[in-house]
Amino acid sequence: MILLELVLQNFGPYRGRQVLDLRPGAADCPIILIGGMNGGGKTTLLDALRLALYGGRSQCSTRRGLSYGDFLSQCVHYAAPDDAIAGVELAFEYILNGIPKTIRVQRTWSRQPKGGKDTLDVSVDDWADDVLVQTWDEWIETVLPLGISSLFLFDGEQIKELAEQAIPPAPVVEAIRAMLGLELADRLALDLDVLTQRKQKSLANTQELHDLEKIEHRLAEQKATQEAAATRLEQLKMQVEQATTNLQTAEANFRTKGGDIASDRPQLEAKLASLQQTADDIRNQLCHQAAAELPLLLIQPLLQKAQAQGQKELRRQQIEMSQDLIAERDQKLLDILATAGLSSAQIQSVQAFLTQENTSLEQTIQSSDVWLGADANAINHLTLLLNTLLPNQQQTAQNQLKALEQTLTSLDNTERLLAKAASPEVYAQLKADIAIAQTNLDVLQEQSSVFEKKCDELEKEIISTHKELTKYSDQILNRQAIAHFLSTVAKAQATLVQFRQNLTLRKLADLETSIRDCFLYLLHKNNLVQQIDIDPETFSLSLYGDEGKLIPKQRISAGEKQILAVAILWGLARASGRRLPIAIDTPLGRLDSSHRENLVERYFPDASHQVILLSR
């Protein structure tokens, strides 16, 4: 088995779809390292692996006694929408019928899964396999049994707990029992109890048989009543689901036919009146502007020509009025120059310049036609109109037209909404449909709750009757002297006990050797421990050194205890005989540098053909 890919969809701290490639590199590079700070989601990846493989049976770190449905709801990313789909998906390679196949298992659910269930999909080489979906729990037990999964999917806390406790924690004990095959012995013991109960009728006298049959009859009636109640509860759950659908349909119909709009009719009508008043106000403002200078924009080019002509005429007037003054100034200038001692050539040059300037002014007068006759005030007012008043009024008008357009659009949308609103009669009917659907749902939910309580009470009654039956049967057996049956049962039980002991001792011997070899290899101290014994009842470990002397666990350092814990898990995994990937969460958190180096160099490369390390 080789893990290929892990996909998380709105799972835990991972928002959206996140894909992790878990394929190892070359054969001599089996390690895939995933780093992250504390709280960064490393343990979530290990939980996702467990959840994908085992679903409701998975032993995830954050479940803590929650029901499966509540646990799935809790796993949805907190920022995901309410209708978001969450899920985990795992692809791995496995040999089927001698051929490598890619198996992809996917579990999806919503924030509030109905009945605490998820949706399971399984494909083989991208082809959906409904048979595997139906038999997944049984099939995965043949690949990676849940009982030994803690040997291949474990975290630093598990190592810490195993290192500090004298007796291994429950997951490790379960893994040891599963590896030793003790489930078979437990199943045989249970079968003997069933056989004993079946023989009770033949062992009892007439009165005792009558009393026994009364108890069994009562038990059968209770079971029949429980089955009927459970059937009715299932029917009610289906009816509740249908009633929920009906309520959703009624609410959707209410929205589709304008019921929600009809409920807002007074607000919409008030909004419509306000928009109409706003549109009228804007129109009045535009009319007011149209009564002022704004229409002059239509003849703006003519006004600009008039402005230019007025400025020319005003210039001509100024020149004509100043000609005498200019001539007088020119003569004074020439007189000053004559007394200044300039040469005649220089004076003639200045005189020529003045003559040229006067000629230019004369030409300006001759080239300017006078037909407008506007004074300076009129020209200034026209300039103010063109440069300031008209642009400002044009901008104001454009803003008002834009506001009017937006108002008319809102007005049109509001009128359309009102047109879609349901009539009072239809609105009343739609509201009545919702009320009926809600009432029906409430009634069915109440009945479902009653039957759930009834089923729980019946379960307690059945358990009590079972105890009474067992107690009465024990009394019958105690009073009967049927040596053959009792001796047969006793012999079978003794044989079973001996079988368990022999099986345990034989397999524990191999396991002790495997753990010792792993411990010495990781510790790199061949003389520290010569022998490791495992108690067949509690599965606690005892270490022995030279000459068979017991080594108290407190004598070994904290780092050596951590290495011993890793050796136990490694030895168990090797003794299981299964070639499976290993995923380890924060394996080095409590080790010193020397022990870390031993673990990195000696354990990780040899732990398996694929080792996934989740490290900070």
C-alpha positions as CSV (number, residue, x, y, z in Angstrom):
1,M,0.0,0.0,0.0
2,I,1.3,3.4,-1.0
3,L,-0.5,6.7,-0.2
4,L,-0.6,8.9,-3.3
5,E,-2.7,12.0,-2.6
6,L,-4.7,13.6,0.1
7,V,-7.4,16.2,-0.7
8,L,-9.1,18.4,1.9
9,Q,-12.2,20.4,1.0
10,N,-13.2,23.1,3.6
11,F,-11.8,20.7,6.3
12,G,-10.6,22.1,9.6
13,P,-8.3,25.1,9.1
14,Y,-8.0,24.3,5.3
15,R,-10.4,26.5,3.3
16,G,-11.4,25.6,-0.2
17,R,-9.7,22.6,-2.0
18,Q,-6.2,21.7,-0.9
19,V,-4.3,18.9,-2.5
20,L,-1.2,17.2,-1.0
21,D,1.0,14.9,-3.1
22,L,2.2,12.1,-0.8
23,R,4.1,10.1,-3.4
24,P,7.5,9.1,-2.1
25,G,10.6,9.7,-4.2
26,A,13.0,6.9,-5.1
27,A,13.0,3.6,-3.3
28,D,15.8,4.8,-1.0
29,C,14.0,8.0,-0.2
30,P,10.8,7.0,1.5
31,I,10.3,10.1,3.6
32,I,7.7,12.8,2.9
33,L,8.3,15.7,5.3
34,I,5.4,18.2,6.0
35,G,6.4,21.1,8.2
36,G,4.3,23.6,10.1
37,M,4.1,25.6,13.3
38,N,2.0,24.5,16.3
39,G,-1.7,25.0,15.4
40,G,-0.8,25.0,11.7
41,G,-3.0,22.0,10.8
42,K,-0.5,19.1,10.9
43,T,-2.7,17.0,13.2
44,T,-5.6,17.8,11.0
45,L,-3.8,15.9,8.1
46,L,-3.5,12.8,10.3
47,D,-7.2,13.1,11.3
48,A,-8.1,13.4,7.6
49,L,-6.3,10.1,6.8
50,R,-8.1,8.4,9.6
51,L,-11.5,9.9,8.6
52,A,-11.1,8.9,5.0
53,L,-10.3,5.3,5.8
54,Y,-12.6,4.6,8.7
55,G,-15.4,7.2,8.7
56,G,-17.5,7.1,11.8
57,R,-15.2,4.5,13.4
58,S,-12.1,6.8,13.1
59,Q,-10.4,7.8,16.3
60,C,-9.7,11.5,15.4
61,S,-7.9,13.8,17.9
62,T,-10.7,16.5,18.0
63,R,-13.7,14.2,18.2
64,R,-13.6,13.8,22.1
65,G,-16.9,11.9,22.4
66,L,-18.9,13.9,19.9
67,S,-21.4,12.1,17.8
68,Y,-20.3,11.5,14.2
69,G,-22.7,14.1,12.8
70,D,-21.6,16.8,15.3
71,F,-18.0,15.9,14.6
72,L,-18.5,16.3,10.9
73,S,-20.2,19.7,11.4
74,Q,-17.4,20.8,13.6
75,C,-14.8,19.9,11.0
76,V,-16.3,22.3,8.4
77,H,-14.0,25.4,7.9
78,Y,-15.4,28.2,10.1
79,A,-15.4,30.8,7.2
80,A,-16.9,28.5,4.6
81,P,-20.5,29.4,3.5
82,D,-23.4,27.6,5.2
83,D,-24.1,25.6,2.1
84,A,-20.5,24.7,1.5
85,I,-19.5,21.1,0.9
86,A,-16.7,19.7,3.1
87,G,-14.8,16.5,2.6
88,V,-11.7,14.4,2.6
89,E,-10.3,12.3,-0.2
90,L,-7.5,9.8,-0.1
91,A,-5.9,8.0,-3.1
92,F,-3.6,5.1,-2.6
93,E,-2.0,2.3,-4.6
94,Y,-2.9,-1.3,-3.6
95,I,-2.4,-4.7,-5.2
96,L,-5.6,-6.3,-6.4
97,N,-5.5,-9.7,-8.0
98,G,-1.8,-9.2,-8.5
99,I,-2.2,-5.9,-10.4
100,P,-1.4,-2.5,-8.9
101,K,-4.6,-0.4,-8.7
102,T,-5.2,3.2,-7.7
103,I,-8.0,3.3,-5.1
104,R,-9.6,6.7,-4.3
105,V,-12.0,7.0,-1.3
106,Q,-13.9,10.2,-0.8
107,R,-16.2,11.3,2.0
108,T,-18.2,14.5,1.7
109,W,-20.8,16.2,3.9
110,S,-22.4,19.6,4.6
111,R,-22.2,21.7,7.8
112,Q,-25.4,20.0,9.2
113,P,-25.3,16.4,7.9
114,K,-28.7,14.7,8.1
115,G,-28.6,11.9,10.6
116,G,-24.9,12.3,11.1
117,K,-24.0,10.7,7.8
118,D,-21.5,11.5,5.1
119,T,-21.5,10.4,1.5
120,L,-18.9,7.8,0.6
121,D,-17.6,7.3,-2.9
122,V,-14.9,4.7,-3.9
123,S,-13.3,4.4,-7.3
124,V,-10.7,1.9,-8.7
125,D,-8.5,3.4,-11.5
126,D,-11.1,6.2,-11.8
127,W,-14.0,3.8,-12.2
128,A,-16.7,4.0,-9.6
129,D,-17.0,0.8,-7.6
130,D,-20.4,0.5,-5.8
131,V,-19.5,-2.9,-4.4
132,L,-16.5,-1.4,-2.5
133,V,-18.8,1.4,-1.3
134,Q,-21.2,-1.2,0.2
135,T,-18.4,-3.3,1.8
136,W,-15.8,-0.6,2.5
137,D,-15.7,-1.2,6.3
138,E,-15.1,-4.9,5.8
139,W,-12.6,-4.4,3.0
140,I,-10.4,-1.8,4.7
141,E,-10.2,-4.2,7.7
142,T,-8.3,-6.6,5.4
143,V,-5.9,-3.9,4.3
144,L,-5.3,-1.8,7.5
145,P,-7.5,-3.1,10.4
146,L,-8.7,-0.3,12.7
147,G,-7.3,-2.3,15.7
148,I,-3.7,-1.9,14.4
149,S,-4.1,1.5,12.7
150,S,-2.6,3.3,15.7
151,L,0.7,1.5,14.9
152,F,0.9,3.2,11.5
153,L,-0.9,6.5,12.1
154,F,0.3,8.0,15.4
155,D,1.4,11.2,16.9
156,G,3.9,12.6,19.4
157,E,1.3,12.7,22.2
158,Q,0.8,8.9,21.7
159,I,4.6,8.4,22.0
160,K,4.7,10.6,25.1
161,E,1.8,8.8,26.7
162,L,3.3,5.4,25.9
163,A,6.7,6.5,27.3
164,E,5.3,7.8,30.6
165,Q,2.7,5.2,31.5
166,A,3.6,1.8,33.1
167,I,0.7,0.1,31.3
168,P,0.3,0.9,27.6
169,P,-2.6,3.2,26.7
170,A,-5.8,1.7,25.3
171,P,-5.1,2.2,21.6
172,V,-1.8,0.3,21.9
173,V,-3.4,-2.5,24.0
174,E,-6.1,-2.8,21.3
175,A,-3.4,-3.0,18.6
176,I,-1.5,-5.7,20.6
177,R,-4.7,-7.7,21.1
178,A,-5.5,-7.4,17.4
179,M,-2.0,-8.4,16.4
180,L,-2.0,-11.4,18.7
181,G,-5.4,-12.6,17.3
182,L,-7.1,-12.5,20.7
183,E,-10.4,-11.4,19.0
184,L,-10.9,-15.1,18.0
185,A,-10.7,-16.3,21.5
186,D,-13.1,-13.5,22.7
187,R,-15.5,-14.5,19.9
188,L,-15.3,-18.2,21.0
189,A,-16.0,-17.2,24.6
190,L,-19.1,-15.2,23.4
191,D,-20.3,-18.2,21.4
192,L,-20.0,-20.4,24.5
193,D,-22.2,-18.0,26.4
194,V,-24.8,-18.1,23.6
195,L,-24.7,-21.9,23.6
196,T,-25.2,-21.9,27.3
197,Q,-28.3,-19.8,26.9
198,R,-29.7,-22.0,24.2
199,K,-29.4,-25.0,26.5
200,Q,-31.1,-23.4,29.4
201,K,-34.6,-24.5,28.3
202,S,-33.6,-28.2,28.3
203,L,-31.9,-27.9,31.7
204,A,-34.9,-26.3,33.5
205,N,-37.8,-28.1,35.2
206,T,-41.4,-27.5,34.1
207,Q,-42.0,-24.5,36.4
208,E,-38.7,-23.0,35.7
209,L,-39.2,-23.5,32.0
210,H,-42.6,-21.8,32.2
211,D,-41.0,-18.8,34.1
212,L,-38.2,-18.7,31.6
213,E,-40.6,-18.7,28.6
214,K,-42.5,-15.9,30.2
215,I,-39.4,-13.8,30.5
216,E,-38.4,-14.7,26.9
217,H,-41.9,-13.9,25.7
218,R,-41.8,-10.5,27.4
219,L,-38.4,-9.9,25.9
220,A,-39.7,-10.9,22.4
221,E,-42.7,-8.5,22.9
222,Q,-40.3,-5.7,23.9
223,K,-38.1,-6.3,20.9
224,A,-41.2,-6.4,18.6
225,T,-42.4,-3.2,20.2
226,Q,-39.0,-1.6,19.8
227,E,-38.8,-2.7,16.2
228,A,-42.2,-1.3,15.5
229,A,-41.2,2.0,17.2
230,A,-38.0,2.1,15.3
231,T,-39.9,1.5,12.0
232,R,-42.3,4.3,12.9
233,L,-39.4,6.5,13.9
234,E,-37.8,6.0,10.5
235,Q,-41.1,6.8,8.8
236,L,-41.4,10.0,10.9
237,K,-37.8,11.0,10.0
238,M,-38.7,10.5,6.3
239,Q,-41.9,12.5,6.8
240,V,-39.9,15.2,8.7
241,E,-37.5,15.4,5.8
242,Q,-40.4,15.6,3.3
243,A,-42.1,18.3,5.5
244,T,-38.9,20.2,5.6
245,T,-38.8,20.1,1.8
246,N,-42.4,21.2,1.6
247,L,-41.7,24.2,3.8
248,Q,-38.7,25.1,1.7
249,T,-40.9,24.8,-1.4
250,A,-43.6,27.0,0.1
251,E,-41.0,29.6,1.1
252,A,-39.5,29.5,-2.4
253,N,-43.0,29.8,-3.9
254,F,-43.7,32.7,-1.6
255,R,-40.6,34.5,-3.0
256,T,-41.2,33.5,-6.6
257,K,-44.7,34.8,-6.7
258,G,-43.9,38.1,-5.1
259,G,-44.9,37.4,-1.5
260,D,-41.9,39.0,-0.1
261,I,-42.4,42.1,-2.3
262,A,-46.1,42.3,-1.2
263,S,-45.0,42.3,2.4
264,D,-42.8,45.3,1.6
265,R,-45.5,47.1,-0.4
266,P,-46.0,50.1,2.0
267,Q,-42.2,50.8,2.0
268,L,-42.0,50.4,-1.8
269,E,-45.0,52.8,-2.4
270,A,-43.4,55.3,-0.1
271,K,-40.1,55.0,-2.0
272,L,-42.0,55.4,-5.3
273,A,-43.6,58.6,-4.1
274,S,-40.3,59.9,-2.9
275,L,-38.6,59.1,-6.2
276,Q,-41.4,60.8,-8.2
277,Q,-41.1,63.9,-6.0
278,T,-37.3,63.9,-6.5
279,A,-37.8,63.7,-10.3
280,D,-40.2,66.6,-10.3
281,D,-37.8,68.7,-8.2
282,I,-35.0,68.1,-10.7
283,R,-37.2,68.9,-13.6
284,N,-38.2,72.2,-11.9
285,Q,-34.6,73.1,-11.4
286,L,-33.9,72.4,-15.0
287,C,-36.8,74.6,-16.1
288,H,-35.4,77.4,-13.8
289,Q,-32.0,77.2,-15.4
290,A,-33.6,77.2,-18.9
291,A,-35.3,80.5,-18.0
292,A,-31.8,82.1,-17.3
293,E,-28.6,82.2,-19.4
294,L,-28.5,78.4,-20.1
295,P,-30.2,78.6,-23.6
296,L,-27.3,80.9,-24.7
297,L,-25.2,77.8,-25.0
298,L,-27.1,77.2,-28.3
299,I,-25.4,80.3,-29.8
300,Q,-22.1,80.0,-28.0
301,P,-20.0,80.2,-31.3
302,L,-21.8,83.5,-32.3
303,L,-21.2,84.9,-28.8
304,Q,-17.5,84.1,-29.1
305,K,-17.4,85.9,-32.5
306,A,-19.1,88.9,-31.0
307,Q,-16.6,88.9,-28.1
308,A,-13.7,88.9,-30.5
309,Q,-15.2,91.7,-32.6
310,G,-16.0,93.8,-29.5
311,Q,-12.4,93.4,-28.3
312,K,-11.1,94.6,-31.8
313,E,-13.4,97.6,-31.8
314,L,-12.4,98.4,-28.2
315,R,-8.8,98.3,-29.3
316,R,-9.4,100.7,-32.2
317,Q,-11.1,103.1,-29.9
318,Q,-8.2,103.1,-27.5
319,I,-5.7,103.7,-30.4
320,E,-7.7,106.6,-31.8
321,M,-8.0,108.2,-28.4
322,S,-4.3,107.9,-27.7
323,Q,-2.9,109.0,-31.2
324,D,-2.4,112.7,-30.2
325,L,-0.7,111.7,-26.9
326,I,1.5,109.3,-28.8
327,A,2.6,112.0,-31.3
328,E,3.3,114.4,-28.5
329,R,5.4,111.7,-26.6
330,D,7.4,110.9,-29.8
331,Q,8.3,114.5,-30.3
332,K,9.4,114.9,-26.7
333,L,11.5,111.8,-27.0
334,L,13.2,113.1,-30.2
335,D,14.0,116.5,-28.5
336,I,15.6,114.7,-25.6
337,L,17.7,112.6,-27.9
338,A,18.8,115.6,-29.8
339,T,20.1,117.3,-26.7
340,A,21.7,114.1,-25.4
341,G,24.6,114.3,-27.8
342,L,23.6,111.4,-30.1
343,S,24.7,111.3,-33.6
344,S,22.2,112.2,-36.4
345,A,22.3,108.6,-37.6
346,Q,21.2,107.3,-34.2
347,I,18.4,109.9,-34.0
348,Q,17.2,109.0,-37.5
349,S,17.1,105.3,-36.5
350,V,14.9,106.0,-33.5
351,Q,12.7,108.3,-35.6
352,A,12.3,105.5,-38.2
353,F,11.3,103.1,-35.5
354,L,8.6,105.5,-34.1
355,T,7.3,106.2,-37.6
356,Q,7.0,102.4,-38.2
357,E,5.1,102.0,-35.0
358,N,2.7,104.8,-35.8
359,T,2.2,103.3,-39.3
360,S,1.3,99.9,-37.6
361,L,-1.2,101.6,-35.4
362,E,-2.8,103.4,-38.3
363,Q,-3.1,100.2,-40.3
364,T,-4.8,98.6,-37.2
365,I,-7.4,101.4,-37.3
366,Q,-8.0,101.1,-41.0
367,S,-8.3,97.3,-40.9
368,S,-10.9,97.3,-38.1
369,D,-14.6,97.6,-39.1
370,V,-16.9,99.1,-36.5
371,W,-20.3,97.6,-36.6
372,L,-20.9,96.2,-33.0
373,G,-20.5,99.4,-31.1
374,A,-20.3,97.7,-27.7
375,D,-18.7,99.5,-24.8
376,A,-16.1,98.0,-22.4
377,N,-18.7,97.0,-19.8
378,A,-20.7,95.0,-22.3
379,I,-17.5,93.3,-23.5
380,N,-16.5,92.4,-19.9
381,H,-20.0,91.0,-19.2
382,L,-19.9,88.9,-22.3
383,T,-16.5,87.6,-21.3
384,L,-17.8,86.7,-17.8
385,L,-20.8,84.9,-19.4
386,L,-18.6,82.8,-21.8
387,N,-15.8,82.0,-19.4
388,T,-17.7,81.5,-16.1
389,L,-21.5,81.6,-16.1
390,L,-22.3,79.4,-19.0
391,P,-19.7,76.6,-18.1
392,N,-21.0,76.5,-14.5
393,Q,-24.6,76.3,-15.6
394,Q,-23.7,73.7,-18.2
395,Q,-22.0,71.5,-15.5
396,T,-24.9,72.0,-13.1
397,A,-27.4,71.0,-15.8
398,Q,-25.4,67.9,-16.7
399,N,-25.3,66.8,-13.1
400,Q,-29.0,67.4,-12.8
401,L,-29.7,65.4,-15.9
402,K,-27.6,62.5,-14.6
403,A,-29.4,62.6,-11.3
404,L,-32.7,62.7,-13.1
405,E,-31.6,59.6,-15.2
406,Q,-30.7,57.7,-12.0
407,T,-33.9,58.7,-10.3
408,L,-36.0,57.6,-13.3
409,T,-34.1,54.2,-13.4
410,S,-34.8,53.7,-9.7
411,L,-38.4,54.8,-10.3
412,D,-38.8,52.3,-13.1
413,N,-37.3,49.4,-11.0
414,T,-39.5,50.2,-8.1
415,E,-42.6,50.2,-10.4
416,R,-41.5,46.9,-11.7
417,L,-41.2,45.5,-8.2
418,L,-44.6,46.7,-7.3
419,A,-46.0,45.2,-10.5
420,K,-44.5,41.8,-9.5
421,A,-45.9,42.0,-6.0
422,A,-48.6,39.4,-5.2
423,S,-52.2,40.6,-4.8
424,P,-53.6,40.6,-1.3
425,E,-55.5,37.4,-2.0
426,V,-52.5,35.6,-3.4
427,Y,-50.3,37.0,-0.6
428,A,-52.7,35.6,2.0
429,Q,-52.8,32.2,0.4
430,L,-48.9,32.1,0.2
431,K,-48.6,33.0,3.8
432,A,-51.2,30.3,4.7
433,D,-49.2,27.7,2.7
434,I,-46.1,28.5,4.7
435,A,-48.0,28.4,8.0
436,I,-49.5,25.0,7.2
437,A,-46.1,23.6,6.1
438,Q,-44.5,24.9,9.3
439,T,-47.2,23.5,11.5
440,N,-47.0,20.1,9.8
441,L,-43.2,20.1,10.3
442,D,-43.5,21.1,14.0
443,V,-46.0,18.3,14.6
444,L,-43.9,15.7,12.9
445,Q,-40.8,16.8,14.7
446,E,-42.6,16.5,18.0
447,Q,-43.9,13.0,17.1
448,S,-40.3,12.0,16.1
449,S,-39.0,13.3,19.4
450,V,-41.6,11.2,21.3
451,F,-40.7,8.0,19.4
452,E,-37.0,8.6,19.9
453,K,-37.7,8.8,23.6
454,K,-39.8,5.7,23.4
455,C,-37.1,3.8,21.6
456,D,-34.6,4.8,24.3
457,E,-37.0,3.6,27.0
458,L,-37.6,0.3,25.2
459,E,-33.9,-0.2,24.9
460,K,-33.4,0.2,28.6
461,E,-36.3,-2.2,29.2
462,I,-34.8,-4.8,26.9
463,I,-31.4,-4.4,28.7
464,S,-33.2,-4.9,32.0
465,T,-35.1,-8.0,30.8
466,H,-31.8,-9.4,29.4
467,K,-30.2,-9.0,32.8
468,E,-33.2,-10.7,34.5
469,L,-33.1,-13.5,32.0
470,T,-29.4,-14.0,32.6
471,K,-29.8,-13.9,36.3
472,Y,-32.7,-16.3,36.2
473,S,-30.8,-18.6,33.9
474,D,-27.8,-18.5,36.3
475,Q,-30.1,-19.5,39.2
476,I,-31.4,-22.4,37.2
477,L,-28.0,-23.6,36.3
478,N,-26.8,-23.3,39.9
479,R,-29.7,-25.5,41.0
480,Q,-29.4,-28.1,38.3
481,A,-26.9,-30.9,38.6
482,I,-26.3,-31.6,35.0
483,A,-22.7,-32.5,35.2
484,H,-22.2,-33.5,31.6
485,F,-23.2,-30.1,30.2
486,L,-21.4,-28.1,32.9
487,S,-18.3,-30.2,32.6
488,T,-18.3,-29.9,28.8
489,V,-18.6,-26.1,29.1
490,A,-15.9,-26.0,31.7
491,K,-13.6,-28.1,29.6
492,A,-14.3,-25.9,26.6
493,Q,-13.6,-22.8,28.6
494,A,-10.5,-24.2,30.1
495,T,-9.3,-25.2,26.6
496,L,-10.1,-21.7,25.4
497,V,-8.1,-20.2,28.3
498,Q,-5.2,-22.4,27.6
499,F,-5.5,-21.5,23.9
500,R,-5.4,-17.8,24.7
501,Q,-2.4,-18.3,27.0
502,N,-0.4,-20.4,24.5
503,L,-1.3,-18.0,21.6
504,T,-0.4,-15.0,23.7
505,L,2.9,-16.4,25.0
506,R,4.0,-17.7,21.5
507,K,3.3,-14.4,19.8
508,L,4.5,-12.3,22.7
509,A,7.9,-14.0,22.5
510,D,8.3,-12.8,18.8
511,L,7.0,-9.4,19.7
512,E,9.5,-9.1,22.7
513,T,12.4,-9.9,20.4
514,S,11.2,-7.5,17.8
515,I,10.8,-4.6,20.3
516,R,14.2,-5.3,21.9
517,D,16.0,-5.3,18.5
518,C,14.3,-2.1,17.5
519,F,15.1,-0.5,20.8
520,L,18.8,-1.4,20.8
521,Y,19.1,-0.4,17.1
522,L,17.5,3.1,17.8
523,L,19.4,3.6,21.1
524,H,22.7,2.5,19.7
525,K,23.6,1.0,23.1
526,N,23.9,-2.8,22.7
527,N,24.7,-3.4,26.4
528,L,21.8,-1.5,28.0
529,V,19.0,-4.1,27.6
530,Q,19.4,-7.8,27.2
531,Q,15.8,-8.9,27.4
532,I,12.3,-7.4,27.3
533,D,9.3,-9.1,28.8
534,I,5.7,-8.2,28.1
535,D,3.0,-9.1,30.7
536,P,0.4,-11.2,29.0
537,E,-2.4,-9.6,31.0
538,T,-1.6,-5.9,31.1
539,F,0.9,-5.9,28.3
540,S,3.3,-3.7,30.4
541,L,7.0,-4.0,29.6
542,S,9.9,-5.0,31.9
543,L,13.5,-4.4,30.9
544,Y,16.3,-6.7,32.0
545,G,20.1,-6.0,31.8
546,D,23.2,-8.1,32.4
547,E,22.6,-11.4,34.4
548,G,18.9,-11.0,34.1
549,K,18.7,-8.0,36.5
550,L,15.5,-6.0,36.3
551,I,16.0,-2.4,35.1
552,P,13.6,0.0,36.8
553,K,11.9,2.2,34.3
554,Q,12.8,5.3,36.3
555,R,16.5,4.5,35.8
556,I,16.4,5.2,32.1
557,S,16.4,8.8,30.9
558,A,13.4,10.6,29.5
559,G,14.9,10.5,26.0
560,E,15.5,6.7,26.3
561,K,11.8,6.3,27.4
562,Q,10.8,8.2,24.2
563,I,13.0,5.9,22.1
564,L,11.5,2.9,23.9
565,A,8.0,4.1,23.0
566,V,9.0,4.4,19.4
567,A,10.6,1.0,19.5
568,I,7.3,-0.5,20.8
569,L,5.3,1.0,18.0
570,W,7.9,0.0,15.4
571,G,8.2,-3.5,16.8
572,L,4.4,-4.0,16.8
573,A,4.3,-2.7,13.2
574,R,7.0,-5.1,12.1
575,A,5.5,-8.0,14.0
576,S,2.1,-7.4,12.3
577,G,3.7,-8.6,9.0
578,R,1.9,-5.9,7.0
579,R,3.6,-3.7,4.5
580,L,1.9,-0.4,5.2
581,P,2.8,3.4,5.1
582,I,3.5,5.1,8.4
583,A,2.4,8.7,9.3
584,I,3.9,10.3,12.4
585,D,2.8,13.7,13.8
586,T,5.5,15.7,15.7
587,P,7.8,12.8,16.5
588,L,10.8,14.8,17.8
589,G,9.1,17.3,20.1
590,R,10.5,16.0,23.4
591,L,13.8,14.4,22.4
592,D,17.3,15.8,22.9
593,S,19.7,16.2,20.0
594,S,21.5,12.9,20.3
595,H,18.3,10.8,20.4
596,R,16.8,12.9,17.6
597,E,19.8,12.1,15.5
598,N,19.4,8.4,16.2
599,L,15.7,8.6,15.3
600,V,16.3,10.5,12.1
601,E,19.1,8.3,10.9
602,R,17.9,4.9,12.1
603,Y,14.1,4.9,12.4
604,F,12.7,7.1,9.7
605,P,14.5,5.6,6.7
606,D,13.7,2.1,7.8
607,A,10.3,2.4,9.4
608,S,8.5,1.6,6.2
609,H,8.6,2.0,2.4
610,Q,6.7,5.3,2.9
611,V,7.1,7.5,5.9
612,I,5.0,10.7,6.3
613,L,6.5,13.1,8.9
614,L,4.4,16.0,10.2
615,S,7.0,18.1,12.0
616,R,7.2,21.7,13.3
